[in-house]
Amino acid sequence: MRDQARVVVIGGGIAGCATLYHLTQEGWTDVMLIERDELTSGTTWHSAAQVTNFGMTQTMVGLKSRSIALYQELRDDPDYPVGYNYGDGGIRLANTEAQMDGYRHFASMAAGMGVTFEVIDARECARRHPLITTENLLGGLWDPTDGHIDPAQLCQALARRARLAGAEVNRHTPVTGLTQHPDHSWTVHTEKGDVRAEIVVNAGGYRCNEIGAMMGVSHPVASMEHQYFLTEDIPAIAEAGHRMPLLRCPISDYYCRQEKGGLLLGFYEQDCRSWGMDGIDPKFSNDLCPDDLDRVTDVLDGAFARMPVLMEAGIREVVNGPITYTIDGAPLVGPIPGKRNAYCIIGLRAGLGEGGGHGWLLAQQIVHGEAQYDTWVIDPRRFAGHATVELTALKAIEDYQNEFRFHFPHEHRPAGRPMKTTPLTPVLAAEGAVFGTVNGWERIDYIRPTPDFTETLGFGFNEVHDVVAEEVTAVATAVGLTEVSGFNRVELTGADMHRVLDRIVCGTVPRRPGRVGLCYLLNHQGTLKAEATIANIPPSPRGGARIWYGSAAASEYHDMDWLTAHLRGDEDVTIRSLTNAQTTLVLAGPKARDVLSLASRGDWSRAAFPWLSVREAYVGIAPATVLGVSFSGELAYEIHVPNESLHAAYAALRRAGEAHGLRLFGSRAVDSMRLEKGFLHWKADILTEFDPFETGLDRFVKLDKGDFVGREALMTRQDAGPTRKLVTLTINTRDAPAHPGASVRIGGRIVGTVTSGDWGHRTGLNLAYAFVDPAVAPEGSDVTVDILGDPISARVIPPAPYDPDHKRMRA
């Protein structure tokens, strides 16, 4: 074993082998894999190994397509062919119209990635899979590329190719410790000696938290016992004359695929069981959990009803092994938060099906700093400090019980809630607030009009549509109040605080005391990394001059890592997070100034406190930092309050608002209003795949200000011209919004993809943002947008159809 390597990958399952192979494909050959036992001796060896193209986001579809292309290549390798049943086809069943709407949307989304799905009715499902009945069945989603692969052969093939390129693979080499040095390099301690590495990758499967503990971190990954069995040969399969398609059934919580002359049947039972919560036996390797078929009786009953042939089939073998889950079911692939030169590729519950793509994206991040796609949906930093293994276990159980039931728009499932709250959470709940979650925080979605009001989840406009309309009207005509919990808030102090920001912001950093500005940060490829509100807070009895860097709640770990990575040792700057110490109240509407003036001493006139100002004040008796900014397009104030004083500030604003018709509003109203104003959401419309010119943020870029992160790369991109342009669309339907991922077309040809969509209640327009081909970007261009399977006419319109000159929020 060598004693040094540029990258050491720990773990020899599909995650580790795919990462090692793709690192060599990116040109890094001084790389090493260390495995405690044999390759594939963890979860990989007992995987059902299904390989589908289905994903709920375009990134997930893209990485699965990449896996499939790689696996086809490995299958056809004459020197080491891998057993891969490609193209058996697969059906995801549905028995409700809401599920069928979801499949229609996912088919459109996948089409934007060059993947073809087909939405079929119940009769066609039975024609393609002759073993199923059509009782209680509406239809399904057909994936023609569906299949399964041999897990051991796949991993051995990837390791073989990596070795041929110069990588080293060490089996039977347990890692015993990890030490990080001041230059951020690592020493990997093993039973066979130490290895000095520039970068370490945790690909430890269900032992990922053992490796994490060696780094001083805990990953939100938990394991679940998962059972499947193999049947004896079934004559009807041989009689069919073709391989059976794969089947995934959200109605009865099972899946099946052909295995030789029989079937492999897997279960997602409601009486499920987590695994390894109190530690894992060091000897558990190439091992299984005890069989427990009694636990899956309810699932079997549903499977028998759908596939009566199973009642005549004998069971040949039972497999019960651990599989890993994260809080939201998607894996953790990317930088480990709070660490330098440390990455992970863990929590891959469908590892064999998509592992090739995950390794591909991770290798790009390690070598180039970013991947081909925006990887936020799998970024480990999308969870913050609330993401404990205990919470993950609760969410894993919930996800397991709903394995084939996708999340509907605005669906926030109940397990592990409430996790992060403010002093106002019970107060707002008593006033009818319905909450969603953002980075673990409970945040107002909308205000329930009556105690018995319920929402019907689906992809069309529903009962909440009119509720949101009333909230928007209140904000536009009088005044509204909402709480924005979890808003990311970082304080910078020190003589060099402006210099640091100026080096990583692509535009003008506000320097005048008491002023606020919106800024964008680029990565080294010249594309968009982060969005931040920068507030210059003057010296006061509360502290010296300081800057508040505010950004989306979900960006808490992401932005902190980026900021700290760009500090230099000789600079006088201190950074600390205030995210969990303060909460934001937003007061918005034409009467907002009147309410604030009643609740807070001082002159709040337009002349004394204009738009884009910041001031420390008191709201009632509560200390507050007030910013004159707006995400709604109305006159608005962000009021930042220490959590211990939050209730007092809220009570003062409610009392002051009584005379002005103040009412509460939620984030759905905010989303409607921000679309009308041309305001973008980070990681919805602001993506690392596009630069600020493509995203319509030209006014925030100052190429002549001197050097900043990403400047040279941005200039190169500017010379090459845009690949896409972000546009605003108005869509000709009142039935449903355009959902993220929906395809934009001209004459059937896909020319773009929707990033956000909602109804604009002040303009009466069904609005969407979409990245489209530059030729389609001019205002007045006519297109169609896929809305739940139908091509709906749409037109490119000017951005900010509501008050485009921003007169109302400057009032």
Secondary structure, 3 states (H helix, E strand, C coil): CCCEEEEEEECCCHHHHHHHHHHHHCCCCCEEEECCCCCCCCCHHHCCCEECCCCCCHHHHHHHHHHHHHHHHHHCCCCCCCCEECCCCEEEEECCHHHHHHHHHHHHHHHCCCCCCEEEEHHHHHHHCCCCCCCCCCEEEEECCCEEECHHHHHHHHHHHHHHCCCEEECCCCEEEEEECCCCCEEEEECCEEEEEEEEEECCHHHHHHHHHHHCCCCCCEEEEEEEEEECCCHHHHHHCCCCCEEEECCCCEEEEEECCEEEEEECCCCCCEECCCCCCCCCCCCCCCCCHHHHHHHHHHHHHHCHHHHHCCEEEEEEEEEEECCCCCCEEEECCCCCCEEEEECCCCHHHHHHHHHHHHHHHHHHCCCCCCCHHHCHHHCCCCCCHHHHHHHHHHHHHCCCCCCCCCCCCCCCCCCECCCCHHHHHHCCEEEEEECCEEEEEEECCCCCCCCCCCCCCCCHHHHHHHHHHHHHHCCEEEEECCCEEEEEECCCHHHHHHHHECCCCCCCCCEEEEEEEECCCCCEEEEEEEEEECCECCECCEEEEEECHHHHHHHHHHHHHCCCCCCCCEEEECCCCEEEEEEECCCHHHHHHHHCCCCCCCCCCCCCEEEEEEECCEEEEEECCCCCCCCEEEEEEEHHHHHHHHHHHHHHHHHHCCEECCHHHHHHHHHHCCCCCECCCECCCCCCCCCCCHHHCCHHHCCCCCHHHHHHHHHHCCCCEEEEEEECCCCCCCCCCCEEEECCEEEEEEEEEEEECCCCEEEEEEEECHHHCCCCCEEEEEECCEEEEEEEECCCCCCCCCCCCCC
